Amino acid sequence: MTRHKSLRWSKLAIRGGGFLVLFWGSAVCAGEHPGVPPAGSPRTEALTLDLRVLPLTLQDVAYLALLNNRDVKIERLNPEVAATGVSQARAVFDPSFSMETTSHNEQGQGNLLSGAAEPAADSINWSAGLKARLISGALASLDFKNSRSESNSAFLTLNPQYTSSLLFTLTQPLLRDFGPRVNTIRIKVAQNNVTMSRYLLQSRVAGVLANAETSYWDLVLGFKERDIRHEALGLARRLVERTRGLVQEGLLPEIALLQAE
């Protein structure tokens, strides 16, 4: 029976150690706390160490448990990490813009057909394009091309010459990757991952709060049992002293003292 009690008290001490913070000081903090004796009581004065106890309410215990729990800190980052997956899945449908410029210079030997003693020709080409993938699976592109050519040939009536073109292309597959359901499946999976990570965070927080509340009330119960046992011990000692007095006066037999002890 003694071993069982000692194990039980050890368990309560270990579980309660995380929620009572002891500081070295010169006086006992004022305030009520379940199971903690008030300042000036005989049990407080009998302590060999001058300790100051910080009273904690259930709300304080819950706050400290969430603040110092590493699993909760890590779990809080998972929804933010999962949200980046949604942005990456949607980035597939973001349009892309491209631009390109090229230049060319050509010189040659002159003849009767070239129109110049030393024919020379310069050309500049530049193009710009916009591409985007649609949720239907189609690929749309808009390309603009422009070129400028200049030559010293006498046969050219328009010098320099400009050539421009605008081309719109739409390619829609009919079998593979056809339809919004297929092309948006990654977005839906990423959104489900975000929702799942939030539920996991809520579950983690609920578990930490449940454990903190259970430990808190176990500690309160331990303090109450300690007080009850202390009072019972005082009553037993007073009963022994009273019985011893009655035995000495001859009012009770000596066996009554053994029964009281």
C-alpha positions as CSV (number, residue, x, y, z in Angstrom):
1,M,0.0,0.0,0.0
2,T,2.8,2.4,0.8
3,R,4.6,1.7,-2.5
4,H,1.4,2.4,-4.4
5,K,0.9,5.7,-2.7
6,S,4.5,6.8,-3.3
7,L,4.2,6.0,-7.0
8,R,1.0,7.9,-7.2
9,W,2.5,11.0,-5.5
10,S,5.5,10.8,-7.8
11,K,3.3,10.8,-10.8
12,L,1.4,13.8,-9.5
13,A,4.6,15.6,-8.8
14,I,6.0,15.0,-12.3
15,R,2.8,16.0,-14.1
16,G,2.3,19.1,-11.9
17,G,5.9,20.3,-12.2
18,G,5.2,21.8,-15.6
19,F,2.5,24.1,-14.3
20,L,4.0,25.5,-11.0
21,V,6.9,27.9,-11.4
22,L,8.9,28.4,-8.2
23,F,11.0,31.5,-7.9
24,W,13.5,32.4,-5.1
25,G,12.3,35.4,-3.2
26,S,11.7,36.8,0.2
27,A,8.0,36.6,0.6
28,V,5.0,34.6,-0.6
29,C,2.9,36.1,-3.4
30,A,-0.6,37.1,-2.3
31,G,-3.5,35.4,-3.9
32,E,-5.5,32.2,-3.7
33,H,-4.6,28.9,-5.4
34,P,-6.2,25.5,-5.1
35,G,-4.3,23.6,-2.5
36,V,-1.6,26.2,-1.9
37,P,-1.5,27.3,1.8
38,P,-1.9,31.0,2.4
39,A,1.0,33.2,3.6
40,G,1.7,33.0,7.3
41,S,0.3,29.5,7.8
42,P,2.3,27.1,10.0
43,R,3.1,24.9,7.0
44,T,4.5,27.8,5.0
45,E,6.6,29.0,8.0
46,A,8.0,25.5,8.5
47,L,9.6,25.4,5.0
48,T,13.3,25.4,5.2
49,L,13.6,27.3,1.8
50,D,12.0,30.7,1.3
51,L,10.0,30.1,-1.9
52,R,7.6,32.3,-3.8
53,V,4.8,30.5,-5.6
54,L,3.3,31.9,-8.8
55,P,-0.4,31.0,-8.8
56,L,-1.7,29.7,-12.1
57,T,-5.3,29.5,-13.3
58,L,-6.6,27.0,-15.8
59,Q,-6.4,29.7,-18.6
60,D,-2.8,30.4,-17.7
61,V,-1.9,26.7,-17.9
62,A,-3.6,26.4,-21.3
63,Y,-1.8,29.5,-22.6
64,L,1.6,28.3,-21.4
65,A,1.0,24.8,-22.7
66,L,0.3,26.2,-26.2
67,L,3.1,28.7,-26.0
68,N,5.8,26.2,-25.1
69,N,4.7,23.2,-27.2
70,R,7.0,22.6,-30.1
71,D,4.6,20.3,-31.9
72,V,2.1,23.1,-32.0
73,K,4.7,25.6,-33.3
74,I,5.6,23.2,-36.1
75,E,2.0,22.4,-36.9
76,R,1.2,26.1,-37.2
77,L,3.5,26.4,-40.2
78,N,2.0,23.5,-42.1
79,P,-1.1,25.4,-43.3
80,E,1.1,28.2,-44.7
81,V,3.4,25.7,-46.4
82,A,0.3,23.9,-47.9
83,A,-1.0,27.3,-49.1
84,T,2.0,27.6,-51.3
85,G,1.0,24.4,-53.1
86,V,-2.3,26.1,-54.1
87,S,-0.3,29.0,-55.6
88,Q,1.9,26.7,-57.5
89,A,-1.0,24.7,-58.9
90,R,-2.7,27.9,-60.1
91,A,0.5,29.2,-61.6
92,V,0.1,26.7,-64.4
93,F,-2.6,29.0,-65.9
94,D,-0.7,32.2,-65.5
95,P,0.1,33.9,-68.9
96,S,3.7,34.2,-70.0
97,F,5.2,37.0,-72.0
98,S,8.2,36.8,-74.3
99,M,10.2,39.2,-76.4
100,E,13.0,38.7,-78.9
101,T,15.1,41.0,-81.0
102,T,17.6,40.1,-83.7
103,S,19.7,42.2,-86.2
104,H,21.5,41.2,-89.3
105,N,24.1,43.1,-91.4
106,E,25.1,41.9,-94.9
107,Q,27.7,43.4,-97.3
108,G,28.8,42.1,-100.8
109,Q,30.5,42.9,-104.0
110,G,28.7,45.1,-106.5
111,N,27.5,44.3,-110.0
112,L,25.0,45.6,-112.5
113,L,22.0,43.8,-110.9
114,S,22.8,44.8,-107.3
115,G,22.1,48.5,-107.9
116,A,25.1,49.7,-105.9
117,A,28.8,49.6,-106.2
118,E,29.1,48.1,-102.7
119,P,25.7,46.7,-101.8
120,A,24.9,46.6,-98.1
121,A,21.7,45.6,-96.3
122,D,20.7,45.9,-92.7
123,S,17.7,44.1,-91.1
124,I,16.2,44.3,-87.6
125,N,13.6,41.8,-86.4
126,W,11.7,42.0,-83.1
127,S,8.8,39.9,-81.9
128,A,6.6,39.7,-78.8
129,G,4.3,36.9,-77.7
130,L,1.8,36.1,-75.0
131,K,0.9,32.5,-74.1
132,A,-1.5,31.1,-71.6
133,R,-3.0,27.8,-70.8
134,L,-6.8,27.7,-70.3
135,I,-8.7,25.5,-67.8
136,S,-10.2,23.6,-70.7
137,G,-6.8,22.3,-71.6
138,A,-6.4,24.7,-74.6
139,L,-3.2,26.6,-75.3
140,A,-3.7,30.1,-76.5
141,S,-0.9,32.3,-78.0
142,L,-0.8,35.8,-79.5
143,D,2.4,36.6,-81.4
144,F,3.4,39.9,-83.0
145,K,6.3,40.1,-85.4
146,N,7.8,43.2,-87.0
147,S,10.9,43.6,-89.2
148,R,12.8,46.5,-90.7
149,S,15.1,46.2,-93.7
150,E,17.3,48.9,-95.3
151,S,19.5,48.7,-98.3
152,N,21.6,51.0,-100.5
153,S,20.3,49.4,-103.7
154,A,19.0,51.8,-106.3
155,F,16.3,49.4,-107.4
156,L,14.3,49.7,-104.1
157,T,11.5,52.1,-104.3
158,L,10.6,51.8,-100.5
159,N,13.7,52.1,-98.3
160,P,13.6,51.2,-95.5
161,Q,10.9,48.5,-95.7
162,Y,8.7,47.4,-92.8
163,T,6.9,44.1,-92.4
164,S,4.5,43.3,-89.6
165,S,2.2,40.3,-88.7
166,L,-0.1,39.5,-85.8
167,L,-1.0,35.8,-85.2
168,F,-3.4,34.3,-82.8
169,T,-3.3,30.5,-82.2
170,L,-5.6,28.3,-80.1
171,T,-4.9,24.6,-79.7
172,Q,-7.5,22.5,-77.9
173,P,-6.8,18.8,-77.3
174,L,-9.9,16.6,-77.7
175,L,-8.8,13.5,-75.7
176,R,-5.9,14.0,-73.3
177,D,-6.1,16.8,-70.7
178,F,-9.5,17.9,-72.0
179,G,-12.0,19.6,-69.7
180,P,-11.8,21.8,-66.6
181,R,-12.1,18.8,-64.2
182,V,-8.9,17.3,-65.3
183,N,-6.9,20.5,-65.5
184,T,-8.0,21.8,-62.1
185,I,-7.5,18.6,-60.2
186,R,-4.1,19.7,-58.8
187,I,-5.7,22.9,-57.4
188,K,-8.4,20.9,-55.7
189,V,-5.8,18.5,-54.2
190,A,-3.7,21.5,-52.9
191,Q,-6.8,23.1,-51.4
192,N,-7.7,19.8,-49.7
193,N,-4.1,19.7,-48.3
194,V,-4.6,23.2,-46.8
195,T,-7.9,22.1,-45.2
196,M,-6.4,18.9,-43.8
197,S,-3.4,20.8,-42.3
198,R,-5.8,23.2,-40.5
199,Y,-7.8,20.3,-39.1
200,L,-4.5,18.7,-37.9
201,L,-3.5,21.9,-36.2
202,Q,-6.9,22.1,-34.5
203,S,-6.6,18.5,-33.4
204,R,-3.1,19.1,-32.1
205,V,-4.2,22.2,-30.1
206,A,-7.2,20.3,-28.7
207,G,-5.0,17.4,-27.6
208,V,-2.5,19.8,-25.9
209,L,-5.3,21.6,-24.1
210,A,-6.9,18.4,-23.0
211,N,-3.6,17.1,-21.5
212,A,-3.0,20.4,-19.8
213,E,-6.4,20.5,-18.2
214,T,-6.2,16.9,-17.1
215,S,-2.8,17.6,-15.5
216,Y,-4.0,20.7,-13.9
217,W,-7.0,19.0,-12.2
218,D,-4.8,16.0,-11.2
219,L,-2.5,18.5,-9.5
220,V,-5.4,20.2,-7.7
221,L,-6.7,16.7,-6.6
222,G,-3.2,15.9,-5.3
223,F,-3.2,19.1,-3.2
224,K,-6.6,18.3,-1.8
225,E,-5.6,14.8,-0.9
226,R,-2.5,16.1,0.8
227,D,-4.6,18.5,2.9
228,I,-7.1,15.8,3.8
229,R,-4.3,13.4,4.8
230,H,-2.6,16.2,6.8
231,E,-5.9,16.9,8.7
232,A,-6.5,13.2,9.2
233,L,-3.0,12.9,10.7
234,G,-3.6,15.8,13.1
235,L,-6.9,14.2,14.2
236,A,-5.2,10.9,14.8
237,R,-2.5,12.5,16.9
238,R,-5.0,14.4,19.0
239,L,-6.9,11.1,19.5
240,V,-3.8,9.3,20.6
241,E,-2.9,12.1,23.1
242,R,-6.4,12.1,24.5
243,T,-6.5,8.4,24.8
244,R,-3.1,8.4,26.5
245,G,-4.5,10.9,29.0
246,L,-7.5,8.8,29.7
247,V,-5.3,5.7,30.1
248,Q,-3.1,7.5,32.6
249,E,-6.2,8.6,34.6
250,G,-7.4,5.0,34.7
251,L,-10.5,5.7,32.7
252,L,-9.5,3.4,29.8
253,P,-7.4,0.2,29.6
254,E,-4.0,0.3,28.1
255,I,-5.2,-1.7,25.1
256,A,-7.2,1.4,24.1
257,L,-4.0,3.3,23.6
258,L,-2.7,0.6,21.3
259,Q,-5.9,0.7,19.3
260,A,-5.7,4.5,19.0
261,E,-2.1,4.3,17.7
